[in-house]
Amino acid sequence: MDIELVLEGILASIDLSAVTDTNEAEAAATYDVLRALEGPELEAQFRLFWPSMAPQLQFSADGARLSPELNHVSVPDVGNINLPRLSQIQVTAVLPVGAQSVDIGWDRKFGALVLRQMNVENPYEAYIAGGTTSGLFPIAGGGQRGGWETFTGYIAVGFDHIIPKGLDHILFVLALFFLSPTLRTLLWQVTAFTLAHTITLAAGVTGLVSVPGEIVEPIIAASIVFVAVENIFTSGLSRWRPIVVFIFGLLHGLGFASVLQEFGLPADRLVPALIGFNIGVELGQLAVIACAFALVGFWFRSKTWYRPVISNPGSLIIALVGAYWFIERVGIA
Protein backbone atom coordinates (compact mmCIF):
# COMPACT_ATOMS: atom_id res chain seq x y z
CA MET A 1 0.00 0.00 0.00
CA ASP A 2 1.45 3.36 -1.08
CA ILE A 3 0.48 6.26 1.19
CA GLU A 4 1.06 9.95 0.49
CA LEU A 5 1.02 12.04 3.67
CA VAL A 6 2.55 14.94 5.59
CA LEU A 7 5.05 13.20 7.85
CA GLU A 8 5.83 16.38 9.80
CA GLY A 9 2.30 16.62 11.18
CA ILE A 10 2.35 13.01 12.34
CA LEU A 11 5.82 13.27 13.90
CA ALA A 12 4.79 16.46 15.72
CA SER A 13 1.76 14.58 17.16
CA ILE A 14 -0.67 17.11 15.69
CA ASP A 15 -4.30 15.96 15.54
CA LEU A 16 -4.80 16.40 11.80
CA SER A 17 -8.52 15.67 12.11
CA ALA A 18 -9.04 18.72 14.31
CA VAL A 19 -6.46 21.25 13.09
CA THR A 20 -7.04 23.14 9.85
CA ASP A 21 -3.81 25.15 10.06
CA THR A 22 -0.69 23.61 11.59
CA ASN A 23 0.41 27.09 12.67
CA GLU A 24 -2.45 27.08 15.17
CA ALA A 25 -1.48 23.73 16.70
CA GLU A 26 0.25 23.54 20.06
CA ALA A 27 3.13 21.71 18.38
CA ALA A 28 3.49 24.30 15.58
CA ALA A 29 7.11 25.04 16.53
CA THR A 30 8.00 21.35 16.36
CA TYR A 31 6.24 21.05 12.99
CA ASP A 32 8.25 24.00 11.61
CA VAL A 33 11.53 22.45 12.75
CA LEU A 34 10.61 19.17 11.07
CA ARG A 35 9.48 20.97 7.90
CA ALA A 36 12.98 22.45 7.52
CA LEU A 37 14.74 19.06 7.78
CA GLU A 38 16.35 17.60 4.70
CA GLY A 39 14.72 14.47 3.26
CA PRO A 40 17.12 11.87 4.75
CA GLU A 41 16.90 13.46 8.21
CA LEU A 42 13.09 13.43 8.20
CA GLU A 43 13.06 9.86 6.87
CA ALA A 44 15.33 8.75 9.72
CA GLN A 45 13.03 10.34 12.30
CA PHE A 46 9.97 8.69 10.77
CA ARG A 47 11.58 5.25 10.75
CA LEU A 48 12.21 5.65 14.48
CA PHE A 49 8.55 6.64 14.92
CA TRP A 50 7.13 3.83 12.79
CA PRO A 51 6.84 1.21 15.59
CA SER A 52 4.51 3.64 17.39
CA MET A 53 2.44 4.33 14.28
CA ALA A 54 2.05 0.78 12.98
CA PRO A 55 -0.48 -0.36 15.65
CA GLN A 56 -2.65 2.64 14.78
CA LEU A 57 -3.14 1.46 11.20
CA GLN A 58 -6.35 -0.55 11.10
CA PHE A 59 -5.73 -3.17 8.43
CA SER A 60 -7.65 -6.45 8.35
CA ALA A 61 -8.54 -9.20 5.88
CA ASP A 62 -11.78 -11.13 6.20
CA GLY A 63 -11.97 -9.89 9.78
CA ALA A 64 -8.43 -10.96 10.73
CA ARG A 65 -6.11 -8.21 11.94
CA LEU A 66 -3.03 -7.61 9.76
CA SER A 67 0.43 -6.46 10.90
CA PRO A 68 1.68 -3.69 8.58
CA GLU A 69 5.38 -3.38 7.83
CA LEU A 70 7.22 -0.31 6.52
CA ASN A 71 8.99 -1.05 3.24
CA HIS A 72 9.98 2.32 1.82
CA VAL A 73 10.00 6.03 2.67
CA SER A 74 10.42 8.85 0.14
CA VAL A 75 10.71 12.47 1.33
CA PRO A 76 10.97 15.38 -1.16
CA ASP A 77 13.66 18.02 -0.81
CA VAL A 78 12.94 21.07 1.32
CA GLY A 79 10.88 23.59 -0.63
CA ASN A 80 8.72 26.43 0.64
CA ILE A 81 8.59 25.60 4.34
CA ASN A 82 5.29 27.49 4.65
CA LEU A 83 3.55 24.89 2.48
CA PRO A 84 2.92 21.21 3.29
CA ARG A 85 5.46 18.69 2.01
CA LEU A 86 3.90 15.46 0.79
CA SER A 87 6.04 12.38 1.44
CA GLN A 88 5.35 8.81 0.36
CA ILE A 89 5.60 5.63 2.39
CA GLN A 90 5.05 2.06 1.27
CA VAL A 91 3.40 -0.30 3.74
CA THR A 92 2.81 -4.02 3.20
CA ALA A 93 1.05 -6.79 5.12
CA VAL A 94 0.88 -10.55 4.62
CA LEU A 95 -2.63 -11.67 3.69
CA PRO A 96 -4.07 -14.89 5.10
CA VAL A 97 -4.32 -17.73 2.61
CA GLY A 98 -7.54 -17.45 0.64
CA ALA A 99 -8.38 -13.93 1.87
CA GLN A 100 -11.12 -12.36 -0.26
CA SER A 101 -11.62 -8.88 1.16
CA VAL A 102 -9.82 -6.21 3.18
CA ASP A 103 -10.81 -3.38 5.51
CA ILE A 104 -8.53 -0.33 5.79
CA GLY A 105 -8.39 2.74 8.03
CA TRP A 106 -6.23 4.53 10.57
CA ASP A 107 -6.36 6.51 13.79
CA ARG A 108 -8.46 9.67 13.86
CA LYS A 109 -5.52 11.97 14.60
CA PHE A 110 -3.95 11.13 11.24
CA GLY A 111 -6.85 12.88 9.48
CA ALA A 112 -8.94 11.76 6.52
CA LEU A 113 -7.75 9.00 4.22
CA VAL A 114 -8.41 8.96 0.48
CA LEU A 115 -8.29 5.30 -0.53
CA ARG A 116 -7.84 4.15 -4.10
CA GLN A 117 -7.40 0.51 -5.17
CA MET A 118 -4.95 0.08 -8.07
CA ASN A 119 -4.35 -2.42 -10.89
CA VAL A 120 -7.73 -4.12 -10.72
CA GLU A 121 -10.95 -3.82 -12.66
CA ASN A 122 -13.72 -1.83 -11.00
CA PRO A 123 -11.43 -0.53 -8.20
CA TYR A 124 -12.73 0.56 -4.80
CA GLU A 125 -12.30 4.28 -4.06
CA ALA A 126 -13.48 6.20 -1.03
CA TYR A 127 -12.93 9.21 1.21
CA ILE A 128 -12.58 7.83 4.74
CA ALA A 129 -12.79 10.08 7.78
CA GLY A 130 -10.03 9.60 10.34
CA GLY A 131 -10.97 7.02 12.94
CA THR A 132 -13.26 5.09 10.58
CA THR A 133 -12.52 2.32 8.11
CA SER A 134 -13.44 1.54 4.52
CA GLY A 135 -15.52 -1.50 5.37
CA LEU A 136 -14.78 -4.75 3.57
CA PHE A 137 -14.10 -4.52 -0.16
CA PRO A 138 -12.89 -7.29 -2.51
CA ILE A 139 -9.14 -7.69 -3.01
CA ALA A 140 -9.61 -8.76 -6.63
CA GLY A 141 -11.64 -5.67 -7.52
CA GLY A 142 -15.30 -5.28 -8.26
CA GLY A 143 -16.01 -2.96 -5.34
CA GLN A 144 -16.16 0.20 -7.44
CA ARG A 145 -18.65 2.74 -6.22
CA GLY A 146 -21.41 3.82 -8.59
CA GLY A 147 -22.08 7.34 -9.78
CA TRP A 148 -24.62 8.05 -7.02
CA GLU A 149 -22.30 6.82 -4.26
CA THR A 150 -19.47 8.90 -5.71
CA PHE A 151 -21.72 11.97 -5.89
CA THR A 152 -22.92 11.71 -2.29
CA GLY A 153 -19.44 10.82 -1.02
CA TYR A 154 -17.87 13.93 -2.54
CA ILE A 155 -20.58 16.16 -1.07
CA ALA A 156 -19.08 15.27 2.30
CA VAL A 157 -15.58 16.00 0.98
CA GLY A 158 -16.66 19.45 -0.26
CA PHE A 159 -18.47 20.34 2.96
CA ASP A 160 -15.50 19.16 5.02
CA HIS A 161 -13.22 21.42 2.99
CA ILE A 162 -15.26 24.41 4.19
CA ILE A 163 -16.31 23.25 7.67
CA PRO A 164 -14.09 22.70 9.54
CA LYS A 165 -11.00 22.76 7.30
CA GLY A 166 -11.51 25.87 5.17
CA LEU A 167 -10.91 28.74 7.58
CA ASP A 168 -9.64 31.01 4.80
CA HIS A 169 -12.79 30.39 2.75
CA ILE A 170 -14.95 30.84 5.86
CA LEU A 171 -13.39 34.25 6.54
CA PHE A 172 -13.90 35.30 2.93
CA VAL A 173 -17.60 34.39 3.11
CA LEU A 174 -17.93 36.22 6.45
CA ALA A 175 -16.31 39.27 4.89
CA LEU A 176 -19.02 39.18 2.20
CA PHE A 177 -21.63 38.90 4.95
CA PHE A 178 -20.34 41.80 7.05
CA LEU A 179 -20.75 44.34 4.24
CA SER A 180 -24.49 44.21 4.74
CA PRO A 181 -26.29 41.12 6.08
CA THR A 182 -29.31 41.47 3.80
CA LEU A 183 -30.51 38.84 1.36
CA ARG A 184 -30.16 41.04 -1.72
CA THR A 185 -26.58 42.07 -0.95
CA LEU A 186 -25.51 38.55 -0.10
CA LEU A 187 -27.26 37.08 -3.15
CA TRP A 188 -25.30 39.25 -5.59
CA GLN A 189 -21.97 38.46 -3.94
CA VAL A 190 -22.49 34.75 -3.31
CA THR A 191 -23.83 34.23 -6.84
CA ALA A 192 -20.74 35.87 -8.33
CA PHE A 193 -18.44 33.90 -6.04
CA THR A 194 -20.18 30.58 -6.71
CA LEU A 195 -20.22 31.01 -10.48
CA ALA A 196 -16.54 31.94 -10.52
CA HIS A 197 -15.16 29.16 -8.36
CA THR A 198 -17.32 26.61 -10.21
CA ILE A 199 -15.61 27.61 -13.48
CA THR A 200 -12.04 27.36 -12.21
CA LEU A 201 -12.76 24.28 -10.10
CA ALA A 202 -13.85 22.44 -13.24
CA ALA A 203 -10.98 23.86 -15.29
CA GLY A 204 -8.44 22.98 -12.60
CA VAL A 205 -9.44 19.36 -11.97
CA THR A 206 -9.66 18.63 -15.71
CA GLY A 207 -6.18 20.03 -16.28
CA LEU A 208 -7.23 22.97 -18.46
CA VAL A 209 -5.74 25.41 -15.94
CA SER A 210 -2.88 24.78 -13.56
CA VAL A 211 -1.53 27.40 -11.16
CA PRO A 212 0.94 26.44 -8.40
CA GLY A 213 -0.24 26.65 -4.81
CA GLU A 214 2.67 28.98 -4.08
CA ILE A 215 0.85 31.56 -6.22
CA VAL A 216 -2.79 30.77 -5.49
CA GLU A 217 -2.63 30.57 -1.69
CA PRO A 218 -1.09 34.04 -1.08
CA ILE A 219 -3.59 35.61 -3.49
CA ILE A 220 -6.48 33.93 -1.67
CA ALA A 221 -5.18 35.51 1.54
CA ALA A 222 -4.90 38.86 -0.23
CA SER A 223 -8.50 38.57 -1.45
CA ILE A 224 -9.65 38.19 2.15
CA VAL A 225 -7.79 41.36 3.10
CA PHE A 226 -9.17 43.33 0.16
CA VAL A 227 -12.82 42.46 0.72
CA ALA A 228 -12.58 42.99 4.50
CA VAL A 229 -10.86 46.37 4.16
CA GLU A 230 -13.39 47.49 1.55
CA ASN A 231 -16.16 46.75 4.06
CA ILE A 232 -14.69 49.38 6.38
CA PHE A 233 -14.56 52.11 3.75
CA THR A 234 -17.88 51.53 2.02
CA SER A 235 -21.43 51.51 3.35
CA GLY A 236 -23.10 49.36 0.73
CA LEU A 237 -22.74 47.13 -2.30
CA SER A 238 -20.94 49.04 -5.06
CA ARG A 239 -21.57 48.29 -8.73
CA TRP A 240 -18.15 46.74 -9.14
CA ARG A 241 -18.11 44.70 -5.91
CA PRO A 242 -19.70 41.59 -7.57
CA ILE A 243 -17.06 41.83 -10.31
CA VAL A 244 -14.26 41.91 -7.74
CA VAL A 245 -15.85 39.00 -5.86
CA PHE A 246 -16.13 37.09 -9.16
CA ILE A 247 -12.42 37.57 -9.86
CA PHE A 248 -11.50 36.42 -6.38
CA GLY A 249 -13.90 33.51 -6.75
CA LEU A 250 -11.86 32.33 -9.74
CA LEU A 251 -8.82 32.16 -7.49
CA HIS A 252 -10.67 30.35 -4.70
CA GLY A 253 -11.83 27.81 -7.29
CA LEU A 254 -8.20 27.07 -8.10
CA GLY A 255 -7.65 26.48 -4.40
CA PHE A 256 -10.54 24.01 -4.34
CA ALA A 257 -9.14 22.34 -7.46
CA SER A 258 -5.75 21.80 -5.81
CA VAL A 259 -7.49 19.85 -3.04
CA LEU A 260 -9.22 17.58 -5.53
CA GLN A 261 -6.03 17.15 -7.54
CA GLU A 262 -4.32 15.89 -4.38
CA PHE A 263 -7.15 13.37 -3.95
CA GLY A 264 -7.11 12.37 -7.58
CA LEU A 265 -10.65 12.21 -8.91
CA PRO A 266 -12.00 8.95 -10.39
CA ALA A 267 -11.59 9.44 -14.14
CA ASP A 268 -14.68 7.45 -15.07
CA ARG A 269 -16.84 9.23 -12.48
CA LEU A 270 -15.37 12.70 -12.77
CA VAL A 271 -18.67 14.51 -13.32
CA PRO A 272 -20.58 13.15 -10.28
CA ALA A 273 -17.48 13.64 -8.09
CA LEU A 274 -17.01 17.22 -9.27
CA ILE A 275 -20.70 18.11 -8.91
CA GLY A 276 -20.86 16.49 -5.48
CA PHE A 277 -17.77 18.33 -4.26
CA ASN A 278 -19.10 21.66 -5.53
CA ILE A 279 -22.47 21.10 -3.85
CA GLY A 280 -20.67 20.24 -0.62
CA VAL A 281 -18.70 23.49 -0.85
CA GLU A 282 -21.90 25.45 -1.40
CA LEU A 283 -23.62 23.76 1.53
CA GLY A 284 -20.63 24.64 3.68
CA GLN A 285 -20.76 28.28 2.60
CA LEU A 286 -24.51 28.46 3.16
CA ALA A 287 -24.01 26.97 6.63
CA VAL A 288 -21.49 29.71 7.43
CA ILE A 289 -23.89 32.41 6.23
CA ALA A 290 -26.82 30.85 8.09
CA CYS A 291 -24.86 30.79 11.35
CA ALA A 292 -23.69 34.38 10.87
CA PHE A 293 -27.22 35.52 10.13
CA ALA A 294 -28.64 33.66 13.13
CA LEU A 295 -26.01 35.04 15.50
CA VAL A 296 -25.65 38.57 14.13
CA GLY A 297 -27.74 39.50 11.11
CA PHE A 298 -31.18 38.62 12.43
CA TRP A 299 -30.74 40.59 15.64
CA PHE A 300 -28.59 43.56 14.73
CA ARG A 301 -28.65 44.25 10.97
CA SER A 302 -31.13 47.14 11.26
CA LYS A 303 -29.42 48.79 14.22
CA THR A 304 -27.80 52.16 13.61
CA TRP A 305 -24.67 50.93 15.40
CA TYR A 306 -24.31 47.75 13.31
CA ARG A 307 -21.40 49.07 11.22
CA PRO A 308 -19.24 50.72 13.91
CA VAL A 309 -19.84 48.04 16.55
CA ILE A 310 -20.08 44.78 14.56
CA SER A 311 -19.28 45.10 10.85
CA ASN A 312 -16.15 47.26 11.00
CA PRO A 313 -14.46 45.49 13.95
CA GLY A 314 -15.32 42.09 12.46
CA SER A 315 -13.96 43.11 9.07
CA LEU A 316 -10.80 44.51 10.66
CA ILE A 317 -10.11 41.23 12.45
CA ILE A 318 -10.65 39.30 9.22
CA ALA A 319 -8.31 41.70 7.36
CA LEU A 320 -5.57 41.26 9.98
CA VAL A 321 -5.81 37.46 9.83
CA GLY A 322 -5.72 37.58 6.02
CA ALA A 323 -2.68 39.87 6.10
CA TYR A 324 -0.88 37.49 8.44
CA TRP A 325 -1.64 34.57 6.13
CA PHE A 326 -0.42 36.52 3.11
CA ILE A 327 2.90 37.34 4.78
CA GLU A 328 3.28 33.75 5.91
CA ARG A 329 2.39 32.25 2.53
CA VAL A 330 4.80 34.38 0.53
CA GLY A 331 7.54 33.32 2.92
CA ILE A 332 8.24 36.71 4.51
CA ALA A 333 7.56 35.43 8.03
C-alpha positions as CSV (number, residue, x, y, z in Angstrom):
1,M,0.0,0.0,0.0
2,D,1.4,3.4,-1.1
3,I,0.5,6.3,1.2
4,E,1.1,9.9,0.5
5,L,1.0,12.0,3.7
6,V,2.5,14.9,5.6
7,L,5.0,13.2,7.8
8,E,5.8,16.4,9.8
9,G,2.3,16.6,11.2
10,I,2.4,13.0,12.3
11,L,5.8,13.3,13.9
12,A,4.8,16.5,15.7
13,S,1.8,14.6,17.2
14,I,-0.7,17.1,15.7
15,D,-4.3,16.0,15.5
16,L,-4.8,16.4,11.8
17,S,-8.5,15.7,12.1
18,A,-9.0,18.7,14.3
19,V,-6.5,21.2,13.1
20,T,-7.0,23.1,9.8
21,D,-3.8,25.2,10.1
22,T,-0.7,23.6,11.6
23,N,0.4,27.1,12.7
24,E,-2.5,27.1,15.2
25,A,-1.5,23.7,16.7
26,E,0.3,23.5,20.1
27,A,3.1,21.7,18.4
28,A,3.5,24.3,15.6
29,A,7.1,25.0,16.5
30,T,8.0,21.4,16.4
31,Y,6.2,21.1,13.0
32,D,8.2,24.0,11.6
33,V,11.5,22.4,12.7
34,L,10.6,19.2,11.1
35,R,9.5,21.0,7.9
36,A,13.0,22.4,7.5
37,L,14.7,19.1,7.8
38,E,16.4,17.6,4.7
39,G,14.7,14.5,3.3
40,P,17.1,11.9,4.7
41,E,16.9,13.5,8.2
42,L,13.1,13.4,8.2
43,E,13.1,9.9,6.9
44,A,15.3,8.7,9.7
45,Q,13.0,10.3,12.3
46,F,10.0,8.7,10.8
47,R,11.6,5.3,10.7
48,L,12.2,5.6,14.5
49,F,8.5,6.6,14.9
50,W,7.1,3.8,12.8
51,P,6.8,1.2,15.6
52,S,4.5,3.6,17.4
53,M,2.4,4.3,14.3
54,A,2.0,0.8,13.0
55,P,-0.5,-0.4,15.6
56,Q,-2.6,2.6,14.8
57,L,-3.1,1.5,11.2
58,Q,-6.4,-0.6,11.1
59,F,-5.7,-3.2,8.4
60,S,-7.7,-6.4,8.4
61,A,-8.5,-9.2,5.9
62,D,-11.8,-11.1,6.2
63,G,-12.0,-9.9,9.8
64,A,-8.4,-11.0,10.7
65,R,-6.1,-8.2,11.9
66,L,-3.0,-7.6,9.8
67,S,0.4,-6.5,10.9
68,P,1.7,-3.7,8.6
69,E,5.4,-3.4,7.8
70,L,7.2,-0.3,6.5
71,N,9.0,-1.1,3.2
72,H,10.0,2.3,1.8
73,V,10.0,6.0,2.7
74,S,10.4,8.8,0.1
75,V,10.7,12.5,1.3
76,P,11.0,15.4,-1.2
77,D,13.7,18.0,-0.8
78,V,12.9,21.1,1.3
79,G,10.9,23.6,-0.6
80,N,8.7,26.4,0.6
81,I,8.6,25.6,4.3
82,N,5.3,27.5,4.7
83,L,3.6,24.9,2.5
84,P,2.9,21.2,3.3
85,R,5.5,18.7,2.0
86,L,3.9,15.5,0.8
87,S,6.0,12.4,1.4
88,Q,5.4,8.8,0.4
89,I,5.6,5.6,2.4
90,Q,5.0,2.1,1.3
91,V,3.4,-0.3,3.7
92,T,2.8,-4.0,3.2
93,A,1.1,-6.8,5.1
94,V,0.9,-10.5,4.6
95,L,-2.6,-11.7,3.7
96,P,-4.1,-14.9,5.1
97,V,-4.3,-17.7,2.6
98,G,-7.5,-17.4,0.6
99,A,-8.4,-13.9,1.9
100,Q,-11.1,-12.4,-0.3
101,S,-11.6,-8.9,1.2
102,V,-9.8,-6.2,3.2
103,D,-10.8,-3.4,5.5
104,I,-8.5,-0.3,5.8
105,G,-8.4,2.7,8.0
106,W,-6.2,4.5,10.6
107,D,-6.4,6.5,13.8
108,R,-8.5,9.7,13.9
109,K,-5.5,12.0,14.6
110,F,-4.0,11.1,11.2
111,G,-6.8,12.9,9.5
112,A,-8.9,11.8,6.5
113,L,-7.7,9.0,4.2
114,V,-8.4,9.0,0.5
115,L,-8.3,5.3,-0.5
116,R,-7.8,4.1,-4.1
117,Q,-7.4,0.5,-5.2
118,M,-5.0,0.1,-8.1
119,N,-4.3,-2.4,-10.9
120,V,-7.7,-4.1,-10.7
121,E,-11.0,-3.8,-12.7
122,N,-13.7,-1.8,-11.0
123,P,-11.4,-0.5,-8.2
124,Y,-12.7,0.6,-4.8
125,E,-12.3,4.3,-4.1
126,A,-13.5,6.2,-1.0
127,Y,-12.9,9.2,1.2
128,I,-12.6,7.8,4.7
129,A,-12.8,10.1,7.8
130,G,-10.0,9.6,10.3
131,G,-11.0,7.0,12.9
132,T,-13.3,5.1,10.6
133,T,-12.5,2.3,8.1
134,S,-13.4,1.5,4.5
135,G,-15.5,-1.5,5.4
136,L,-14.8,-4.8,3.6
137,F,-14.1,-4.5,-0.2
138,P,-12.9,-7.3,-2.5
139,I,-9.1,-7.7,-3.0
140,A,-9.6,-8.8,-6.6
141,G,-11.6,-5.7,-7.5
142,G,-15.3,-5.3,-8.3
143,G,-16.0,-3.0,-5.3
144,Q,-16.2,0.2,-7.4
145,R,-18.7,2.7,-6.2
146,G,-21.4,3.8,-8.6
147,G,-22.1,7.3,-9.8
148,W,-24.6,8.1,-7.0
149,E,-22.3,6.8,-4.3
150,T,-19.5,8.9,-5.7
151,F,-21.7,12.0,-5.9
152,T,-22.9,11.7,-2.3
153,G,-19.4,10.8,-1.0
154,Y,-17.9,13.9,-2.5
155,I,-20.6,16.2,-1.1
156,A,-19.1,15.3,2.3
157,V,-15.6,16.0,1.0
158,G,-16.7,19.5,-0.3
159,F,-18.5,20.3,3.0
160,D,-15.5,19.2,5.0
161,H,-13.2,21.4,3.0
162,I,-15.3,24.4,4.2
163,I,-16.3,23.3,7.7
164,P,-14.1,22.7,9.5
165,K,-11.0,22.8,7.3
166,G,-11.5,25.9,5.2
167,L,-10.9,28.7,7.6
168,D,-9.6,31.0,4.8
169,H,-12.8,30.4,2.7
170,I,-15.0,30.8,5.9
171,L,-13.4,34.2,6.5
172,F,-13.9,35.3,2.9
173,V,-17.6,34.4,3.1
174,L,-17.9,36.2,6.4
175,A,-16.3,39.3,4.9
176,L,-19.0,39.2,2.2
177,F,-21.6,38.9,5.0
178,F,-20.3,41.8,7.0
179,L,-20.8,44.3,4.2
180,S,-24.5,44.2,4.7
181,P,-26.3,41.1,6.1
182,T,-29.3,41.5,3.8
183,L,-30.5,38.8,1.4
184,R,-30.2,41.0,-1.7
185,T,-26.6,42.1,-0.9
186,L,-25.5,38.5,-0.1
187,L,-27.3,37.1,-3.1
188,W,-25.3,39.2,-5.6
189,Q,-22.0,38.5,-3.9
190,V,-22.5,34.8,-3.3
191,T,-23.8,34.2,-6.8
192,A,-20.7,35.9,-8.3
193,F,-18.4,33.9,-6.0
194,T,-20.2,30.6,-6.7
195,L,-20.2,31.0,-10.5
196,A,-16.5,31.9,-10.5
197,H,-15.2,29.2,-8.4
198,T,-17.3,26.6,-10.2
199,I,-15.6,27.6,-13.5
200,T,-12.0,27.4,-12.2
201,L,-12.8,24.3,-10.1
202,A,-13.9,22.4,-13.2
203,A,-11.0,23.9,-15.3
204,G,-8.4,23.0,-12.6
205,V,-9.4,19.4,-12.0
206,T,-9.7,18.6,-15.7
207,G,-6.2,20.0,-16.3
208,L,-7.2,23.0,-18.5
209,V,-5.7,25.4,-15.9
210,S,-2.9,24.8,-13.6
211,V,-1.5,27.4,-11.2
212,P,0.9,26.4,-8.4
213,G,-0.2,26.7,-4.8
214,E,2.7,29.0,-4.1
215,I,0.9,31.6,-6.2
216,V,-2.8,30.8,-5.5
217,E,-2.6,30.6,-1.7
218,P,-1.1,34.0,-1.1
219,I,-3.6,35.6,-3.5
220,I,-6.5,33.9,-1.7
221,A,-5.2,35.5,1.5
222,A,-4.9,38.9,-0.2
223,S,-8.5,38.6,-1.5
224,I,-9.7,38.2,2.1
225,V,-7.8,41.4,3.1
226,F,-9.2,43.3,0.2
227,V,-12.8,42.5,0.7
228,A,-12.6,43.0,4.5
229,V,-10.9,46.4,4.2
230,E,-13.4,47.5,1.6
231,N,-16.2,46.8,4.1
232,I,-14.7,49.4,6.4
233,F,-14.6,52.1,3.8
234,T,-17.9,51.5,2.0
235,S,-21.4,51.5,3.4
236,G,-23.1,49.4,0.7
237,L,-22.7,47.1,-2.3
238,S,-20.9,49.0,-5.1
239,R,-21.6,48.3,-8.7
240,W,-18.1,46.7,-9.1
241,R,-18.1,44.7,-5.9
242,P,-19.7,41.6,-7.6
243,I,-17.1,41.8,-10.3
244,V,-14.3,41.9,-7.7
245,V,-15.8,39.0,-5.9
246,F,-16.1,37.1,-9.2
247,I,-12.4,37.6,-9.9
248,F,-11.5,36.4,-6.4
249,G,-13.9,33.5,-6.8
250,L,-11.9,32.3,-9.7
251,L,-8.8,32.2,-7.5
252,H,-10.7,30.4,-4.7
253,G,-11.8,27.8,-7.3
254,L,-8.2,27.1,-8.1
255,G,-7.7,26.5,-4.4
256,F,-10.5,24.0,-4.3
257,A,-9.1,22.3,-7.5
258,S,-5.7,21.8,-5.8
259,V,-7.5,19.9,-3.0
260,L,-9.2,17.6,-5.5
261,Q,-6.0,17.1,-7.5
262,E,-4.3,15.9,-4.4
263,F,-7.1,13.4,-4.0
264,G,-7.1,12.4,-7.6
265,L,-10.6,12.2,-8.9
266,P,-12.0,9.0,-10.4
267,A,-11.6,9.4,-14.1
268,D,-14.7,7.4,-15.1
269,R,-16.8,9.2,-12.5
270,L,-15.4,12.7,-12.8
271,V,-18.7,14.5,-13.3
272,P,-20.6,13.1,-10.3
273,A,-17.5,13.6,-8.1
274,L,-17.0,17.2,-9.3
275,I,-20.7,18.1,-8.9
276,G,-20.9,16.5,-5.5
277,F,-17.8,18.3,-4.3
278,N,-19.1,21.7,-5.5
279,I,-22.5,21.1,-3.8
280,G,-20.7,20.2,-0.6
281,V,-18.7,23.5,-0.8
282,E,-21.9,25.5,-1.4
283,L,-23.6,23.8,1.5
284,G,-20.6,24.6,3.7
285,Q,-20.8,28.3,2.6
286,L,-24.5,28.5,3.2
287,A,-24.0,27.0,6.6
288,V,-21.5,29.7,7.4
289,I,-23.9,32.4,6.2
290,A,-26.8,30.8,8.1
291,C,-24.9,30.8,11.3
292,A,-23.7,34.4,10.9
293,F,-27.2,35.5,10.1
294,A,-28.6,33.7,13.1
295,L,-26.0,35.0,15.5
296,V,-25.6,38.6,14.1
297,G,-27.7,39.5,11.1
298,F,-31.2,38.6,12.4
299,W,-30.7,40.6,15.6
300,F,-28.6,43.6,14.7
301,R,-28.6,44.2,11.0
302,S,-31.1,47.1,11.3
303,K,-29.4,48.8,14.2
304,T,-27.8,52.2,13.6
305,W,-24.7,50.9,15.4
306,Y,-24.3,47.8,13.3
307,R,-21.4,49.1,11.2
308,P,-19.2,50.7,13.9
309,V,-19.8,48.0,16.6
310,I,-20.1,44.8,14.6
311,S,-19.3,45.1,10.9
312,N,-16.2,47.3,11.0
313,P,-14.5,45.5,13.9
314,G,-15.3,42.1,12.5
315,S,-14.0,43.1,9.1
316,L,-10.8,44.5,10.7
317,I,-10.1,41.2,12.4
318,I,-10.6,39.3,9.2
319,A,-8.3,41.7,7.4
320,L,-5.6,41.3,10.0
321,V,-5.8,37.5,9.8
322,G,-5.7,37.6,6.0
323,A,-2.7,39.9,6.1
324,Y,-0.9,37.5,8.4
325,W,-1.6,34.6,6.1
326,F,-0.4,36.5,3.1
327,I,2.9,37.3,4.8
328,E,3.3,33.8,5.9
329,R,2.4,32.3,2.5
330,V,4.8,34.4,0.5
331,G,7.5,33.3,2.9
332,I,8.2,36.7,4.5
333,A,7.6,35.4,8.0
